[in-house]
Amino acid sequence: MAPFRPSLVLAVLTLALPSLTTAYSVGCFPASERRATRTDLESIRISHANWNSSRLSALVAQIVLEEKLGFGTIREEFGDDRNAFDQVDQGTADLFLDANPEAVQDLIDLYVTQMNTVTDAGPLGVFTEYGWYLPEYVWNISNKLDSYPGFMDENVIALFHLENIPVDTHLDNTTLHSAFDMIEATMQGSQCNVALNASATATDCAAAVEATIEHLRDVAHLHYAENTIDLWTLPDSWNLLDHVLIQNLELPFNTVVPVPTNLDQAATEHALADLIEEHYLARKPFLTYFWQPHFLFAPDSPVKLHRVQLPHFNADHCNVSSSDYRCEYQSHILRKMVATSLKARNEVAYDFVKVLHIDEIEMEEMLASVEYSNMTVDQAACSWLLAHYSTMEPHMPDPSRLVTPTEVNGSLRIAFVILAALLIAFFCVLAAGTFHYRRVRVVLSASPVFLMLMLLGAAWSMFWVILLYDDAPTDAICIARIWARHLGFSLVFGALALKTYRIAAIFNVKATKKSHQLTNVRLLVRFGEINLYVCAFLLTWTVAGAPTATTLVSHNNSYAVCSITWWDNAMYLQELAAMLGLAFLSYRVRKAPSAFNECKHMALAVYNWIIIGVILQLILNSTTGTADFYFAIQSLEVLVPVPIAILLLFVPKFYLTLRGKGSEVTTSSFRGSNPNGSHPKTPSDPSNSNAKAASGDMEMSSGNGVDSETGRPELSGKAAAAEYKNIRRENIRLMREIEGMRTQLLRLHNPHSGTVEVL
């Protein structure tokens, strides 16, 4: 006998849908509850059979995938099971949800076990049960009808030959013993016993016995019964087991195909269902082959059927190909088949398919909605989901964990790296210029050594951008980046802070004595201490909590970045405190001579650094964007404030130098008295340099000013000689005044003097 094909039996009554349907577009859930469709992912392709139960399971999956998980889908109707497996194997389909193992076991062995191109994602939850069913009003007559041996009873056989089953129908409980008792009572009655009736004849006795037997026939319905019960079955093309079971179980059944045999599959099933409903409503007795799930078994179905218990199926001794098969139809739970590639391509969709569960009762609810509520298949699936999604939701996978590696803009990264390289070259040019003009007063007064260190730190900071170029950084690159970023900051603003501190000390009267000790060597020692602390902090950071390469997710896009921890925040807070301290120093030197007075430029650099740094950090920590956005924001942390600070501090110096005015700036605030002892503020002719010197307006505008590198006066040039002369005149004048005051004091306190002079 040909193998049984239950996949054909699963077919549920409906008109055929188009072979290819696009994504579910009606919208099941309210718009506010739908997830935006991901356009960066491939659509999930769902295959299903050409019957409603298969369509419904596919639609349930489609609606959830689209509206709750945000994945595009495509549904395709396949012709047979092999075609469905071929589609999944070839990658033209991703899943189908109702594969019946009995029908496709050979395909499962081939594609799942051997080729491993298809994955068994577990049971769907729908049990397919095939067998013989009878109406509830017949089943309720006697418990003999619970199992197949009861159908060998002549009383049961008689029931199936009645026109209909009256409500009060019951089987006679007459036994063989009671029948003999009735016959025995007749034999001992007056019609057969001469002792009781002398006129009794043999004819009368025979008539009495015949009447008793006829009564027994009436009670047992034996005068209606034939020797068989009609079992409704389907055409031979369905490859059913009814003939084999009837023969091997020796049942008094006769198979009858009650519907036309020239109908297609859907029409045949529809005709059988209509016949069952018609006979049920008329309370006619019938026994039929049927299956679950089906809308006839739904709670709101007008038909109530009960399954006849056949010998239990046992895989150890039940072989359908055996000639003595004596087991009931084997029940199967439908299984979900998924393309093996789906897990790697869309893990969330794969996890959803694994947890999707629809049992036969739930399937029958949806089928009944199509049959009895005049819903379309789409509407039935949606209606069921709206009622049951709350129980599904706790088991749903999180769609936000599915990310796709973002594509980076190589041109943007190259542009930023080129900009960083050009800035490094520019800083090198500034360093060469600083070295070349190191004797020019405007550069000399700004401490060329520390200017060079600032340029070194600025160039070092640019490696923060260059190391960001790699869109897949390693742990080593992440560590190198923090060293470039923060050590560069330390070099730039450490040098600027120390040279500013020396200027503040020099022009602070209370610290004049101390200022003479702030030589380059001493400041470089302190500069080393500052950077040693920064290196120690960075080393501790590297050992205790080094940044690692991690994945950042933004709008379902992922890209590799270096992790940000509390160490980053601690370092930024320290740098902010250093910047505020430098702002205070710039305020302290606001009245320094023009050669030293960088307070405006320093204040602008500090303000620019703080504001830009805070804004960029807020953007970086409060918003998310693409990988290019993240790269650009981090790069701007260095590309904007560092060059601006360098330009603010260096451009004015080189501007004056290139215009030939680099030595005309004031390097001293000293003003003396005129040689004649007049008040220092005595007016004089400013156009006459000699008069200017004589008036005591002695700006140390030459090299005889305060050297910011040593803290001591410098001696060089004609201007220095002139200032020396001015200082000598002033010293001579002061000595004369002191000598005169001493003489007057001696006279005032001399007891031998006869006069008292009053000053």
C-alpha positions, 0 to 999 in steps of 0.5 A: 500500500502506498505511504500515507500522506497526511500533508494532503489531509491537513488541507483546510477548506478555502479558495486558493490565494495567489502563489506569491504575496507581498508583506502584510500591509493591512496593519494588525496592531495599532500604529502606535504599537508597531515597530518601524520596519528595518530597511537595512536587513533582508526580508524574511521569506516565509513558505506555506502550503495551499491550505488555510492552516498553513496560511494562518501559521505563516500569517501569524509569523508574518504579522509579528515579524513585521509589526512587532520586530520590524522585519520585512517579510515575503510570503510564498505558497509552495506546491508540495513539501519537496518544493518547500524544502528545496526553496529553503535549501537554495536560500529562496525561502527562510522558513515554513512552519508546518512540516509533518514528519510523517510526510517529509521524514525523508526530506528531513533526513536529507536536508536537516541531518545530512546536508545541514542546510535546513534546521529543525526549529522545534515543534509548532504546537499543532498536533495532527490527529487522523482517525474515525469520528462519530457524532456526539449524539451517537457516542452518548448512547452507550459506552460501548462506542468508546472503543472499536470492539463495541462496533461489533455489537449487533445493537450498535450495528443496528443504530447505524441503519436507523433513519435518525437517532431519537433523543431518547434512544438507548441500547437494550441491555438484554443479555443471553441469559435473560433471553433464555430466561424469557424463552424458558418462561414461555415454555413453562407458560399456559400455552406450552404447559398441559398441566396448566392448560389442558387444551394447549397444543404444540402449535400454540406453544410454537407460536408463543415461542416465536412471539418471544423471539420476535420480541427479542429481535425488536428489542435488539433491533435485529430485524433492522440490522445488516452485517456492516456499518458504512464508514465514510472515507475519501478517494483512493488518491488520499492513500488512507489506511481505512481499508487496511485497518478494517481488514486487519481488525476484522470490523463489520465496516464497509468503506464508502466514498460519500462525495464525488471522486472527480473533485480537487482536494479543496472541493473534496474536503469541503463536500465532506464537511458539508455532508457531516454538518448536514447529517449532524443537524438531522441527527443521522447516524454516521461514521467518518474518517476525519482529522484535527485541527479543523474548524469542525472541532472549534468551540463555536462549531455546530458539529460535535464529533468524538474520535473512535479509539483504535489500538494505540500506535506504538512505533516499535511494532506499528509499521504502516507498510506491514500487511497486518497493520493494526494500529491507529493513525499515527499522530504528529506534531508539526515542526518548524523548518528554518534555513540554517543561514537565517541564524547568522543573518537574523538571529532575532527572527530565528529566535522568534521562530523557535519560541513561536507556538500555536496549538491545535485548539488555537488553530481551530479558533482561527479556522472557525473565524474564517468559516463561521465569522466570514473573516479572511485568512488575514483577518482571522490571524490578526484577530487571534493575535490581538487576543493572544499576543499578551501571552506571547509577548514575555517570550518574544526576543528583543529586536533591538539587540539585532544590529548590523555593522555600519558602513564607514565613510572612508573619505571622511576619515581620510580627510580628518587624518590628512588634516591632522597630518597637515597640522603636525606639519604646521606645528613643525613649521612653527617650531622651526620659526620659534627656534629661528627667532628665539632671540627676538624679544617677543619670542624670547620673553615668551620662553622659546623652550616652553613654546617648543614643548607646547608645539610638541604636545600639540603635534602629539595630540594629533595622533588621537585623530590618526589612531581613530582612522581604523574603523575596527580598533584593537585594545592596543590602539585604544590604549595608545589613543588615551596616551596621545590625547591626554599626554598631549594636553599635559604637554601643551597646557603644562608648558603654558601654565608654567611659563605663565606662572613665572611671569605672574611671580616676576611681576608680583611685588610680594613674590619678587625674591621668589621669582628670581629662583624660577629659572628654566631648569627649575621650571623644567623640573616642575614640568617633568613632575606634572607630566610624570603625574599624568603618565602615572595616572595613564599607566594606572588606567592602562593596568587597572582599567584599560579601554577595550575595543567594544561595539556601540549600537545606534539605531540598530547599527553597530560599529567598533569603538573604544570603551568609555569608563569612569577613568575617562571622566576622572581625567577630563575633570582633572583637565577641566580643573587645570584649565580653570587654574590656567584661567586664574593665572591669565587673570593674574598677568593681565597687567604685565608688560606687552611682551609678557601679556598673553592673558587675552590670548590665553583666556581665549584659548582656555575659554575655547578649550573648555566650551568646545570640550564640554559641548562635544562631551555632552553631544558624545554622551547624550546622543547617538549617531553613525560611526562617522558621527562618532568619529567626527565628534571625537576628532573635533575634540582635538582638531578644534581647540588645540590648533586654535590655542596654538594660533592664538598664542603664536600668530601675534608673536610671528606677526610682530616679528615678521613686521620687524616690530618683535623687539619694540614690545615693552619687557619692564614696568620699571619707572624711575625719577629724573636725575634732578630729583624731581617727581618721577611723573614730572612732564617731559618731552616724549619726543626727545629720548634724552629728555625721556631718559632724564625724566626718569621714564625708563621703560626697559625696552631693550634687552636690559629687561627681565629675562623670562627664561632666567628671571634676571636682567639681560644685557645686550645692545645700545639700548641696554647701555642707555638703560644702564646709564639711566639706572646709574643716574637714578642710583646716584640721585638716590644716594645723594638724597640718602646722604642728605637725609642722613646728615640732617638726621645727625644734626637733628639728634646731635646734643652738641649742636646749638640749633635744632633743624626741623626737616 
